[in-house]
């Protein structure tokens, strides 16, 4: 069952997302790259998200934007280890001061049960993000 899922990129503040935005490398439908990071000491299922563009002309053609949310990475990582390739793309980019929001989407093909589980995880991640934005709005007021 093929479905399109959407999720926010985590950790954009800590990596090169700001450089990618400054260099105008991130627009709607910009293709991104997933890279598994099985030796990550915090999460063996970690999946990095890279921009396919560079902020500098002489540099390597990629910038680390952040990570797939942990709960979702736990579902996608085994499929990637089995050889499945994903083609994520940007669907939303916003920057407010130091806060950077980048949402992406990717098509997945799992059994109906795993697809349902992945969709629920994405829904939960989005709800957490909405709550965090709501909380920050009142904290800054």
C-alpha angles and dihedrals in degrees: 000000000000117000135166114233128192128206142157121256110244125221098022090145092062100047139044100293091114091054091049091051093047091050089048091237093137118071131142112296093015107155117239134191130233118213122184117228103197093165093059105130093214100045127014089198094054116143120194121212116217133189113230091222134072130226090219128049096225096043129093109282097251141076124195107236100178141275142302107256110271098244092050094043089057088062098041100041098071090051091050090048088054089056104265112146121211127202108205121185136192117260100167136022125178134160127194109178106300094346113099125188120193120170123188138183134214136179116241130189113204137139114284092259096051090043090055091047092050092048091051091049091051090048090051092048090051091049091052090050092049091049091049091051090048091050092048091049091059094040090056094046 
